[in-house]
Amino acid sequence: MTEEELRRLEADYCSWGDAVHSSEPPKFFARCEGSLLYDPEGTPFLDLQMASATASFGYGNRRLHESLKKQLDRLPQLGSHYLHAEKIEASARIAQLSEKIFHKKGRIHFNVGGAVAVEDAVKLARNYTKKNAGFAFMGGYHGRTLGATAITSSYRYRRRYGHFGDRAHFIPYPYCFRCFYGLKREDCGLYCLKQFEQLFDTEYYSFWDSKAGECEFGAFYMEPVQGTGGYVIPPKEYFVGLKKILEERKILLVDDEIQMGFFRTGKFWAIEHLDIAPDIIVFGKALTNGL
């Protein structure tokens, strides 16, 4: 089938979403290998994003493909009502490594994709804190399911779907190169962090009841390195201070590692660079190298 024929079929039968036609005409690719994508004519293109941060260990990774084939031949899938060794071994390996890093014991829950994992994290935080309200960062991206969209700052992802009553309260990410407040990191004194802390100064700032010693918000959803928001590397000191503020007010820190986890920043979890321990970690993408 020619590319022209495929384009006609795509125009008639495929959902466009808001990405594939961001440039016209959309680019066709036919195969991949290592860090390269090849168009139908065989022209190589370096994929700097590696399939939206999923293929961190390279396209066509033979070691992974051999493992996948063995698993497909033996036990390709199994309902959640039953156990299999691979699930338990993977859970133990991730949990034990994370325990060694953060000195916290935890459990692993698997689901089918990143945005759905975010949904699970939202449900877990709400169940534990009994609070619906959450904080998130401007520029943050957590997925396009309803719950994940509610903590993703861009209105573009929400505008077609009515009012989001549980939409997060968004605060500026510590993006020092393009500071929200127009300041310089050298002498700002972490002004953005102080602005956040002021939200809890008195009960009249709406988020804190000083008499009850209770916050309206139960969780803070964050990316240790913002991905879609610009691949922004924050100052470590900001998050050390943020974690202290959250702990004092019993607000959970939910770390979204879907884009940056599994060694994409050189460490198993990107949040390791910030010298803090999250309460919940959400991961995906590179876990299966995009398979």
PyMOL commands that set and color helices and strands:
alter all, ss='L'
color gray80, all
select helices_A, chain A and resi 3-13+50-53+62-74+85-102+114-129+146-150+155-157+159-161+176-178+191-200+203-205+236-248+270-274+285-288
alter helices_A, ss='H'
color red, helices_A
select strands_A, chain A and resi 31-33+36-38+44-46+134-137+169-171+208-209+214-215+219-222+252-256+280-282
alter strands_A, ss='S'
color yellow, strands_A
deselect
rebuild
show_as cartoon
